[in-house]
Amino acid sequence: MKKENIKDAKRSLITTSPFIGSFLFGISIEIDNTDKNPTACTDGKTIWFNESFIEPLTYQELITLIAHEVCHIAFAHHFRLRGKDANLWNVSTDYAINILLKSMGFTPLKDWLLNNEYKGLSAENIYSLLKDQSKEEQEQKKKQSNKSGGSFKEGKDQNGNDLSNTELDEEKQKSKEKLQQAKANLERSVKAIQENTLINEEDKNELLNTYGKGYDELISEIEFESDSRMDWREVLNRFLSSISSNDFSFNVPDIRFSDNEFLMPSLHSNEVGNVFFALDVSGSCTHDAKRLVTEARECLKQIDGAENSVMKICYCSDRIHCTEIINTESDIKLIYGMGTDFAPAVKEFNDDNDSECLIYITDGFCDSFGEDPLKPVLWVLTRRNDYFNPPYGETVLM
């Protein structure tokens, strides 16, 4: 397939897909026929194609392939790779992308990974499900992914070095902002067509069918992915770290301000206090209870000053079943409840003067939040829920 075809396909995407086109302006597409790139690959800045891989493709399949690689970049999959099996993560992201491309009317690639049961799930959700499959199933899907969609590399800095955690957070934020800009471009394009009085209805509908193919689903996916940038354990680690240095005392003045007429407090202790962990046992998180609590305990143990911290776990649904201190994984119970009401567990946290923060694991299908505890709260959603809107606290999707 000639390089001119790649340029034509790129121009076609820019003119017919405002979302994809928003990213193509800043991306270089190059040929790489080395053994390191047997199919297609991207690092977030450049897309490389192996000519032997794209040669058999039809023109429409080439357009799909470019759109597929652009989606990897748009949804920052290269910045969400850290800590994961790279090949299995690639499989997960392929599933997430291909469902979206299908809804947008792109021509399917031969043997591409597509499973409609994953519709509405983030790549992280899919990754978690794939990890539970057998090694044989995982290897088969990895081979299929490499043959049908290529791969991507983890994001690096300008010198080709690994990004620090801070730099990684910054890149994720930048990609989130760019994703929102692409959404705005798409919305403006569709609105301009809808409000154009110089176009007859037939031509207007044809343009909308082109520009707005899969519009509603794409907008929903953009919003979803914008809110799903961080691995929940990364957010949990930051959340716990942020409360580890907040114990100040006037009994030991800060000598750095001894010349000041005002008495300034010093940091009396950098210890993390007790953590109140509410587990919604009414729905989808019951099955993963042991894993969720274990991961939270592991994060807590990595925080400076958390050596003496205690984790209290409150098993709750529409009521509190029990509250216990967790010392080992074997202490975690498997409890099932019916109905959901956040207020009882929030009240128990409010009444617990020893706990510094609340981590509430839930699927989010409830609007009874109780009184704001005025202390740090982290809501961890176990599944996508567009209707979850707590009046206080921070929310992260697992």
C-alpha positions as CSV (number, residue, x, y, z in Angstrom):
1,M,0.0,0.0,0.0
2,K,1.5,3.3,-1.1
3,K,2.3,6.1,1.4
4,E,-0.1,8.3,-0.6
5,N,-2.9,6.1,0.6
6,I,-1.9,6.8,4.2
7,K,-2.0,10.5,3.6
8,D,-5.4,10.2,1.8
9,A,-6.8,8.2,4.7
10,K,-5.5,10.7,7.2
11,R,-7.1,13.6,5.3
12,S,-10.4,11.6,5.1
13,L,-10.5,11.2,8.9
14,I,-9.7,14.9,9.5
15,T,-12.6,15.9,7.2
16,T,-15.2,13.3,8.3
17,S,-14.4,12.7,12.0
18,P,-14.0,15.8,14.1
19,F,-13.0,13.7,17.1
20,I,-10.3,11.7,15.4
21,G,-9.2,14.7,13.4
22,S,-8.5,16.7,16.6
23,F,-5.7,14.4,17.4
24,L,-4.4,13.7,13.9
25,F,-3.1,17.3,13.5
26,G,-0.4,16.7,16.1
27,I,0.5,13.2,15.2
28,S,3.2,12.0,12.8
29,I,2.5,8.8,10.8
30,E,5.7,7.0,9.6
31,I,6.8,3.7,8.1
32,D,8.9,1.4,10.2
33,N,9.6,-2.0,8.6
34,T,12.0,-3.2,11.3
35,D,11.4,-6.4,13.4
36,K,10.5,-4.3,16.4
37,N,7.4,-3.1,14.6
38,P,5.8,-6.1,12.8
39,T,2.4,-4.4,12.6
40,A,1.5,-1.0,14.0
41,C,2.7,0.9,17.1
42,T,2.3,4.3,18.8
43,D,4.1,6.1,21.6
44,G,1.5,8.9,21.8
45,K,3.3,11.2,19.5
46,T,4.0,9.1,16.4
47,I,2.2,6.2,14.7
48,W,4.4,3.6,12.9
49,F,3.1,1.2,10.3
50,N,4.9,-1.8,8.9
51,E,4.2,-1.8,5.1
52,S,3.9,-5.6,5.0
53,F,1.1,-5.4,7.6
54,I,-0.9,-2.6,5.9
55,E,-0.4,-3.8,2.3
56,P,-3.3,-6.4,2.4
57,L,-5.8,-3.8,3.9
58,T,-8.5,-2.2,2.0
59,Y,-8.7,1.6,2.0
60,Q,-11.5,1.6,4.5
61,E,-9.6,-0.9,6.7
62,L,-6.6,1.4,6.7
63,I,-8.8,4.3,7.8
64,T,-10.0,2.1,10.7
65,L,-6.5,1.1,11.6
66,I,-5.4,4.8,11.8
67,A,-8.5,5.6,13.9
68,H,-7.7,2.7,16.2
69,E,-4.2,3.9,16.9
70,V,-5.5,7.5,17.4
71,C,-7.9,6.2,20.0
72,H,-5.0,4.7,21.9
73,I,-3.5,8.2,22.0
74,A,-6.8,10.0,22.7
75,F,-7.6,7.8,25.7
76,A,-4.0,8.0,27.0
77,H,-3.5,4.2,27.1
78,H,0.2,4.7,26.9
79,F,0.1,6.7,30.2
80,R,-2.1,4.1,31.9
81,L,0.1,1.2,31.3
82,R,2.4,1.4,34.3
83,G,2.2,-1.6,36.7
84,K,0.4,-3.8,34.2
85,D,1.2,-6.6,31.8
86,A,1.9,-4.6,28.7
87,N,0.5,-7.2,26.2
88,L,-2.6,-7.9,28.3
89,W,-3.2,-4.1,28.7
90,N,-3.0,-3.8,24.9
91,V,-5.7,-6.5,24.6
92,S,-7.9,-4.7,27.1
93,T,-7.6,-1.3,25.3
94,D,-8.3,-3.0,22.0
95,Y,-11.6,-4.4,23.3
96,A,-12.6,-0.9,24.6
97,I,-11.6,0.9,21.4
98,N,-13.1,-1.6,18.9
99,I,-16.6,-1.4,20.6
100,L,-16.5,2.3,20.1
101,L,-15.2,2.2,16.5
102,K,-18.0,-0.2,15.7
103,S,-20.6,2.2,17.0
104,M,-19.1,4.9,14.9
105,G,-19.5,2.9,11.8
106,F,-15.8,2.1,11.0
107,T,-15.1,-1.0,8.9
108,P,-14.1,-3.9,11.1
109,L,-10.5,-5.2,10.8
110,K,-10.0,-8.9,10.2
111,D,-10.0,-10.9,13.4
112,W,-10.1,-7.8,15.6
113,L,-10.9,-8.2,19.3
114,L,-14.6,-7.4,19.8
115,N,-16.8,-8.5,22.7
116,N,-20.1,-6.6,23.2
117,E,-20.3,-7.9,26.8
118,Y,-17.5,-5.4,27.5
119,K,-19.6,-2.5,26.4
120,G,-19.7,0.3,29.0
121,L,-16.5,-1.0,30.8
122,S,-13.3,0.9,31.0
123,A,-10.1,-0.7,29.8
124,E,-9.1,-1.1,33.4
125,N,-12.3,-3.0,34.1
126,I,-11.7,-5.3,31.1
127,Y,-8.1,-5.8,32.2
128,S,-9.3,-7.0,35.6
129,L,-11.6,-9.5,33.9
130,L,-8.9,-10.8,31.6
131,K,-6.5,-11.3,34.5
132,D,-9.0,-13.9,35.8
133,Q,-8.9,-15.9,32.6
134,S,-6.5,-18.8,32.1
135,K,-3.0,-18.2,30.8
136,E,-3.9,-20.0,27.6
137,E,-6.9,-17.7,27.0
138,Q,-4.7,-14.6,27.7
139,E,-2.0,-15.7,25.3
140,Q,-4.5,-16.4,22.5
141,K,-5.9,-12.9,22.9
142,K,-2.4,-11.3,23.0
143,K,-1.6,-13.0,19.7
144,Q,-4.9,-11.9,18.2
145,S,-4.3,-8.3,19.3
146,N,-0.9,-8.1,17.8
147,K,-2.2,-9.5,14.5
148,S,-5.2,-7.2,14.2
149,G,-4.3,-3.9,15.8
150,G,-0.7,-3.5,16.7
151,S,0.6,-2.2,20.0
152,F,1.7,0.9,21.9
153,K,4.7,2.0,24.0
154,E,4.7,3.5,27.5
155,G,5.0,7.3,27.4
156,K,8.5,8.7,28.0
157,D,9.9,12.2,28.6
158,Q,11.7,14.2,25.9
159,N,14.9,12.3,26.6
160,G,13.3,8.9,26.4
161,N,13.4,8.3,30.1
162,D,10.6,6.9,32.3
163,L,8.3,9.5,33.7
164,S,8.2,10.1,37.4
165,N,4.8,9.7,39.2
166,T,4.4,13.4,39.2
167,E,5.2,13.7,35.5
168,L,2.8,10.9,34.8
169,D,0.0,12.6,36.6
170,E,0.7,15.8,34.7
171,E,0.6,13.9,31.3
172,K,-2.7,12.3,32.3
173,Q,-4.1,15.7,33.1
174,K,-2.9,17.1,29.8
175,S,-4.4,14.2,27.9
176,K,-7.7,14.7,29.8
177,E,-7.8,18.3,28.7
178,K,-7.1,17.5,25.1
179,L,-9.8,14.9,25.2
180,Q,-12.3,17.5,26.4
181,Q,-11.1,19.8,23.6
182,A,-11.8,17.0,21.1
183,K,-15.2,16.6,22.6
184,A,-15.9,20.3,22.2
185,N,-14.8,20.1,18.5
186,L,-17.2,17.3,17.9
187,E,-20.1,19.1,19.6
188,R,-19.5,22.3,17.7
189,S,-19.4,20.5,14.4
190,V,-22.6,18.6,15.0
191,K,-24.3,21.8,16.4
192,A,-23.2,23.8,13.3
193,I,-24.8,21.3,11.0
194,Q,-28.0,21.2,13.0
195,E,-28.4,25.0,13.0
196,N,-27.3,25.6,9.4
197,T,-30.4,27.0,7.5
198,L,-28.6,26.9,4.1
199,I,-28.5,23.1,4.0
200,N,-31.6,21.1,3.1
201,E,-32.7,18.4,5.4
202,E,-31.5,15.5,3.2
203,D,-28.0,16.9,3.0
204,K,-28.1,17.8,6.7
205,N,-29.0,14.3,7.7
206,E,-26.3,12.9,5.5
207,L,-23.7,15.1,7.2
208,L,-25.0,14.2,10.6
209,N,-24.8,10.5,9.8
210,T,-21.2,11.1,8.9
211,Y,-20.0,13.5,11.5
212,G,-22.3,12.3,14.3
213,K,-22.0,8.5,13.7
214,G,-22.0,7.0,17.2
215,Y,-22.2,10.6,18.6
216,D,-24.0,9.9,21.8
217,E,-21.9,6.9,22.7
218,L,-18.7,8.7,21.8
219,I,-19.6,11.7,24.0
220,S,-20.5,9.3,26.9
221,E,-17.2,7.5,26.4
222,I,-15.2,10.7,26.4
223,E,-16.8,11.8,29.7
224,F,-16.2,8.3,31.1
225,E,-12.6,8.2,30.1
226,S,-11.9,11.7,31.3
227,D,-13.0,10.6,34.8
228,S,-11.1,7.3,34.6
229,R,-7.5,8.5,34.2
230,M,-6.1,7.2,37.4
231,D,-5.6,3.7,38.7
232,W,-7.6,3.7,41.9
233,R,-4.6,2.5,43.9
234,E,-2.6,5.5,42.6
235,V,-5.4,7.8,43.8
236,L,-5.6,5.9,47.1
237,N,-1.9,6.2,47.7
238,R,-2.1,10.0,47.0
239,F,-5.2,10.3,49.2
240,L,-3.6,8.6,52.2
241,S,-0.3,10.5,51.7
242,S,-2.2,13.8,51.8
243,I,-3.4,13.2,55.3
244,S,-0.1,12.0,56.7
245,S,1.3,15.4,57.5
246,N,-1.6,17.3,59.0
247,D,-1.1,17.1,62.7
248,F,0.2,20.5,63.9
249,S,0.7,21.6,67.5
250,F,1.2,25.1,69.1
251,N,2.8,23.4,72.1
252,V,6.0,23.0,70.0
253,P,6.3,26.3,68.1
254,D,8.0,26.4,64.7
255,I,11.4,27.9,65.4
256,R,11.7,29.1,61.8
257,F,9.2,31.8,62.7
258,S,10.7,32.7,66.1
259,D,11.2,36.3,65.0
260,N,7.5,36.6,64.0
261,E,5.2,38.3,66.5
262,F,2.7,35.6,65.8
263,L,3.1,32.1,67.3
264,M,3.3,29.5,64.5
265,P,2.6,25.8,65.1
266,S,5.1,23.1,64.1
267,L,4.4,19.7,62.6
268,H,3.9,17.6,65.7
269,S,3.5,14.3,64.0
270,N,3.5,13.0,60.4
271,E,1.7,9.8,61.3
272,V,-1.3,8.7,59.4
273,G,-4.3,8.1,61.6
274,N,-6.8,5.3,61.5
275,V,-8.6,4.6,58.2
276,F,-12.3,3.9,58.2
277,F,-13.1,1.5,55.3
278,A,-16.8,1.2,54.4
279,L,-17.6,-1.8,52.1
280,D,-20.9,-1.8,50.3
281,V,-21.9,-5.4,50.5
282,S,-25.2,-5.0,48.7
283,G,-24.0,-5.4,45.1
284,S,-21.1,-5.9,42.8
285,C,-18.2,-5.2,45.2
286,T,-19.0,-8.1,47.5
287,H,-17.3,-10.6,45.2
288,D,-14.1,-8.5,45.2
289,A,-14.2,-7.6,48.9
290,K,-11.0,-9.4,49.8
291,R,-9.0,-8.0,47.0
292,L,-10.2,-4.5,47.5
293,V,-9.4,-4.4,51.2
294,T,-6.1,-6.2,50.7
295,E,-5.0,-3.6,48.1
296,A,-6.0,-0.8,50.4
297,R,-4.0,-2.3,53.3
298,E,-1.0,-2.7,51.0
299,C,-1.2,0.9,50.0
300,L,-1.5,2.0,53.6
301,K,1.6,0.0,54.6
302,Q,3.6,1.9,51.9
303,I,2.8,5.3,53.4
304,D,5.4,7.0,55.6
305,G,4.0,7.4,59.1
306,A,1.4,4.7,58.7
307,E,3.2,2.0,60.8
308,N,0.7,2.4,63.7
309,S,-2.4,3.0,61.6
310,V,-5.4,0.8,62.1
311,M,-7.8,-0.1,59.3
312,K,-11.4,-0.5,60.4
313,I,-13.8,-2.1,58.0
314,C,-17.5,-1.4,58.1
315,Y,-19.6,-3.9,56.2
316,C,-22.7,-2.1,55.2
317,S,-25.7,-2.2,52.8
318,D,-28.8,-0.3,53.8
319,R,-27.6,-0.8,57.4
320,I,-24.4,-1.7,59.2
321,H,-23.8,-5.4,59.5
322,C,-20.6,-5.1,61.6
323,T,-17.4,-3.0,62.0
324,E,-14.1,-4.7,62.8
325,I,-10.4,-4.0,62.8
326,I,-8.5,-5.8,60.0
327,N,-5.0,-7.1,60.9
328,T,-4.6,-9.8,58.2
329,E,-6.3,-10.8,55.0
330,S,-7.9,-13.8,56.8
331,D,-9.9,-11.2,59.0
332,I,-11.9,-10.1,56.0
333,K,-15.4,-11.5,56.0
334,L,-17.7,-12.3,53.1
335,I,-21.0,-10.7,53.9
336,Y,-24.0,-10.2,51.6
337,G,-26.7,-7.5,52.2
338,M,-29.7,-6.1,50.4
339,G,-30.3,-2.4,49.5
340,T,-27.9,0.5,49.8
341,D,-27.8,3.5,52.1
342,F,-24.6,5.4,52.6
343,A,-25.8,7.4,55.6
344,P,-25.4,4.8,58.3
345,A,-21.8,4.1,57.6
346,V,-21.0,7.8,57.1
347,K,-22.6,8.5,60.5
348,E,-20.5,5.8,62.2
349,F,-17.4,7.4,60.7
350,N,-18.6,10.8,61.9
351,D,-18.9,9.3,65.4
352,D,-15.5,7.7,65.3
353,N,-13.0,10.3,66.5
354,D,-10.0,8.0,66.0
355,S,-10.4,7.7,62.2
356,E,-8.9,10.3,60.0
357,C,-10.5,9.5,56.6
358,L,-13.3,7.4,55.0
359,I,-12.8,5.2,52.0
360,Y,-16.2,4.0,50.7
361,I,-16.2,1.1,48.2
362,T,-19.5,0.9,46.3
363,D,-21.2,0.6,42.9
364,G,-22.8,4.0,43.6
365,F,-26.4,3.1,43.2
366,C,-27.8,5.3,46.0
367,D,-28.4,9.0,46.6
368,S,-28.6,8.9,50.4
369,F,-25.2,10.3,51.5
370,G,-25.8,11.4,55.1
371,E,-24.2,14.4,56.7
372,D,-20.8,15.7,55.3
373,P,-18.2,14.4,57.8
374,L,-15.9,17.4,57.0
375,K,-13.0,15.0,56.9
376,P,-11.4,13.4,53.8
377,V,-13.6,11.0,51.9
378,L,-12.7,8.9,48.9
379,W,-15.5,7.2,47.0
380,V,-14.2,4.2,45.0
381,L,-16.7,3.0,42.3
382,T,-16.4,-0.6,41.4
383,R,-18.2,0.0,38.0
384,R,-19.1,2.8,35.7
385,N,-22.1,4.8,37.1
386,D,-23.0,8.0,35.3
387,Y,-25.6,8.9,37.9
388,F,-23.3,8.9,40.9
389,N,-22.8,12.5,42.2
390,P,-21.8,12.7,45.8
391,P,-22.2,16.1,47.5
392,Y,-18.7,15.7,49.2
393,G,-15.5,13.8,48.8
394,E,-13.4,12.6,45.8
395,T,-14.5,9.9,43.4
396,V,-12.3,7.4,41.6
397,L,-13.4,4.6,39.3
398,M,-11.6,1.3,39.8
